[in-house]
Amino acid sequence: MPQALGERAWVFVMKSDAERSWAANRGYDDHAGMYYSYDSNVGNCKQVSIGDLIVVREDDHVAGWGFIEYIEVTENSPKEITRCPNCRKTNFSRRKTITPANKCSACDFEFEDHQALVTHETVTAYRAYYANTWTEAARPVHRKDLEIIIKSRDTFNAIRPLDRDRLPSFLERISGRDVDLRVDIDDNQVEVILGGHVESTVRRRRGQREFRFRMMERFGEICAFSGEQPPQVLEAAHINSFAETGRHELDGGLLLRRDFHSLFDAHLMTVNPTSWKIEVAPRLRSYTTYGPLDGVDLRIPSKARPAHELVREHFTTARRVFEHN
């Protein structure tokens, strides 16, 4: 795997309005599983690049991780910024129970909201996309556990470098499976990420609901792994999340129960493209819900099977993951 993919790693910190303590701006338009927005006032903004591995922290817990696939850059973007009236810096936080309401960490000046210096400036706005490579956290991991692998002690910065050597065991903990980036990510996927072929992420996600409905019209309320299920738990799964077209193709998806979808995306369950039977990773075979499905026929009529090439690509990657899971 080329060194450029995952050679550097960062934590992206997201804060909901209720949890956001810094008051210099109104926050950013972020989506934990899709993209992260920031601007030229954020430290390390110019160091973040395509192929970097990112761990997203949302409020007090880790949301998941992925690779940056594309960075959208908007020059001269207008922004309202609130500054300390004493030193004009933005390093101040809001206090909920103490007055004055704000205290600047740069000069220790305390001030009320009406005393703040509000400026209208232009910045370079960035939006880093990573939805195609996103792995949702499988278990709760608190921000204090994340702090251990952050190289910078600057807790005010929303983008901070991670200790690359200590990252693998951390990824395994939040992913709920063993992670080996040299094995799990194949050369074709690396080429897609680093080759700039993933600008279609938002288009593809915006059509997700319609794609799900079309899949249900095609297959009925039937999970391809477990059979008939309540509609509330059925999701449309893309077989190959790295597809370059950005289109929701019916022969490129499976209708899966929510837990099977998560395991399928994690390459812990797959479909053999020769026998069209379900295969389950060794680490899941002891579970009574998943183990019995190993070797069971896919519950899809032969005429409605998804594209063989996409199934084969997923199967190839999953077999590599199975070797260390």
Secondary structure, DSSP 8 states (H G I E B T S, - for coil): --TTTTSSEEEEEE--TTT--B-SS-----BTTTEEEEETTSTTTTT--TT-EEEEEETTEEEEEEE--EEEEEEEEEEEEEE-TTT--S-EEE-SSSSSSEEETTT--EE-GGGSEEEEEEEEEEEEE-GGG-EE-SS--BHHHHHTTBS---TT-SEEEB-GGGHHHHHHHHHTS---HHHHS-HHHHHHHHTT--TTHHHHHHTHHHHHHHHHHHH-SEETTTEE--GGGEEEEES-TT-SS----GGGEEEEEHHHHHHHHTTSEEE-TTT-BEEE-GGGTTSTTTGGGTT-B-SS-GGG---HHHHHHHHHHHHHHHHT-
